[in-house]
Amino acid sequence: MTVPISLLAQTEVIAPMPPLPPWALMTPPALVLTSLGFLAAVVLITYPLIRAIARRIEGRSVPDRALQAEVEELRARVAELEQRQSAVHELEERMDFTERLLAQQREQARLPH
């Protein structure tokens, strides 16, 4: 059996349908519950971050007095350590000088006169 050419020219080619998105297969209550769950998760995750940013903008994130006192104490200790470090450096230089003098005296004592 042969198909006439005029009949072949009249047939349409039907393209395959693209796959449906997952939410198209969900029932409306399931879609609403999923959307609410996603929204709740986003809010729970971002709420602390948004609060911290808001406090920072308002300037309310001032540390408590105990923390400020500890920071001041640490700053004082760092300043004291820097002073001690300079004193230690000066002592090292004096020691080097003394060692050089002793080495010179030993060299002169070894040399015949």
C-alpha positions in Angstrom: 0.0 0.0 0.0 1.4 3.3 -1.0 0.5 6.6 0.6 -0.2 9.4 -1.8 2.3 12.2 -1.8 -0.4 14.8 -1.2 -1.4 13.0 2.0 2.2 13.0 3.3 2.5 16.7 2.7 -0.6 17.4 4.8 0.5 15.6 7.9 1.8 17.7 10.7 4.8 16.9 12.8 4.0 17.1 16.5 6.9 18.0 18.8 7.2 16.1 22.0 5.9 18.0 25.1 8.5 19.3 27.5 8.5 17.7 30.9 6.2 19.4 33.5 7.8 21.3 36.4 7.5 19.5 39.8 5.0 22.0 41.2 2.6 21.3 38.3 2.2 17.8 39.6 1.5 18.8 43.2 -1.9 19.2 44.7 -2.8 22.8 45.8 -2.7 22.0 49.5 0.8 20.4 49.1 1.9 23.4 47.1 0.8 25.8 49.8 2.4 23.8 52.6 5.7 23.5 50.7 5.7 27.3 50.0 4.9 28.1 53.6 7.7 25.7 54.8 10.2 27.3 52.4 9.2 30.8 53.5 9.5 29.8 57.2 13.0 28.4 56.7 14.1 31.5 54.9 12.8 33.7 57.7 14.3 31.5 60.5 17.7 31.6 58.8 17.8 35.3 57.9 16.1 36.8 61.0 19.2 36.9 63.3 21.3 38.3 60.5 18.7 41.1 59.8 18.4 41.9 63.5 22.2 42.2 63.8 22.4 44.5 60.8 19.5 46.6 62.2 21.3 46.9 65.6 24.5 47.9 63.9 22.7 50.6 61.9 20.9 51.9 65.0 24.2 51.9 66.9 22.7 49.8 69.7 25.3 47.1 69.6 27.4 48.8 72.3 29.4 46.2 74.2 28.7 45.8 77.9 30.8 47.5 80.6 32.6 44.3 81.6 33.8 43.7 78.1 34.9 47.3 77.7 36.8 47.1 81.0 38.5 43.9 79.9 39.5 45.5 76.5 41.0 48.5 78.4 42.9 46.2 80.7 44.3 44.3 77.7 45.3 47.5 76.0 47.2 48.6 79.2 48.9 45.2 79.3 50.0 45.5 75.6 51.4 49.0 76.2 53.3 47.7 79.2 54.7 44.8 77.2 55.8 47.1 74.4 57.7 49.2 77.0 59.3 46.0 78.4 60.2 44.9 74.9 62.1 48.1 74.3 63.9 47.6 77.6 64.8 44.1 76.7 66.1 45.3 73.3 68.3 47.8 75.1 69.6 45.1 77.4 70.4 42.9 74.4 72.4 45.7 72.8 74.3 46.3 76.1 75.1 42.6 76.4 76.4 42.5 72.8 78.6 45.4 73.5 79.9 43.8 76.7 80.6 40.5 74.8 82.5 42.4 72.1 84.6 44.2 74.8 85.4 40.9 76.5 86.3 39.3 73.2 88.7 42.2 72.4 90.4 41.9 75.8 90.8 38.1 75.3 92.3 38.7 71.9 94.7 41.3 73.3 95.7 39.0 76.1 96.6 36.2 73.6 98.7 38.4 71.3 102.4 38.6 72.2 103.5 42.1 73.1 
